[in-house]
Amino acid sequence: MRIWGIDDKVVAVDNSQKKNEFLKVVCPRIESITDVGSSKELNYETLAATNPDVVIIRAFATDKERQEGIKKL
């Protein structure tokens, strides 16, 4: 996101990103960005509450429950 100059537009991340030491250096504000849970157990309500324009989720999300949660967004 920083390469495109839009890192200030990120409104939510999963908690693994908040622990990433590299991201803490290149995007110091990551610690203040809304945490939406883990990549395996996203909190869809919290994610929706951030009113995102785009949601990027890892491609391995294949189970039915996650697909249903994504559809609700």
C-alpha positions in Angstrom: 0.0 0.0 0.0 2.8 2.3 0.8 4.2 1.9 -2.8 1.0 3.2 -4.2 0.8 6.0 -1.6 -2.4 4.7 0.0 -1.2 3.3 3.3 -3.1 6.0 5.1 -6.3 4.6 3.6 -6.0 1.2 5.3 -8.8 0.9 7.9 -8.4 -2.6 9.2 -5.9 -5.5 9.3 -5.9 -9.0 10.8 -4.0 -9.4 14.0 -1.0 -11.2 12.4 -0.3 -8.0 10.4 -0.2 -6.0 13.6 2.5 -8.4 15.0 4.7 -8.1 11.8 7.9 -6.3 12.7 8.6 -5.2 9.1 5.2 -3.6 8.8 5.7 -1.8 12.1 8.7 -0.1 10.5 7.3 0.7 7.1 3.8 1.6 8.4 4.1 2.8 12.0 0.4 3.5 12.3 -0.4 -0.2 11.9 -0.7 -0.5 15.7 -3.6 2.0 15.7 -5.4 0.4 12.8 -8.6 -1.6 13.7 -7.9 -5.3 14.4 -10.5 -7.6 12.8 -9.3 -10.8 14.3 -7.2 -13.6 12.8 -7.2 -14.7 9.2 -8.9 -17.9 10.3 -11.5 -16.2 12.5 -12.3 -12.7 11.1 -14.8 -10.6 13.0 -17.0 -9.6 10.0 -19.0 -7.2 12.1 -15.9 -5.2 13.1 -14.7 -5.3 9.5 -18.0 -4.0 8.1 -18.0 -1.3 10.8 -14.8 0.2 9.3 -16.8 0.9 6.1 -14.1 -0.3 3.7 -14.0 0.5 0.0 -12.1 -2.7 -0.7 -11.5 -5.9 1.3 -8.5 -8.1 0.5 -8.6 -11.5 2.0 -6.2 -14.4 1.5 -7.1 -16.8 -1.2 -7.1 -19.9 1.0 -10.4 -18.9 2.6 -12.4 -21.8 1.3 -14.7 -23.0 4.1 -18.4 -22.3 3.8 -18.6 -20.2 7.0 -16.0 -17.7 5.8 -17.6 -17.5 2.4 -21.0 -16.7 4.1 -19.3 -14.0 6.3 -17.7 -12.4 3.2 -21.0 -12.3 1.4 -22.5 -10.3 4.3 -20.0 -7.5 3.7 
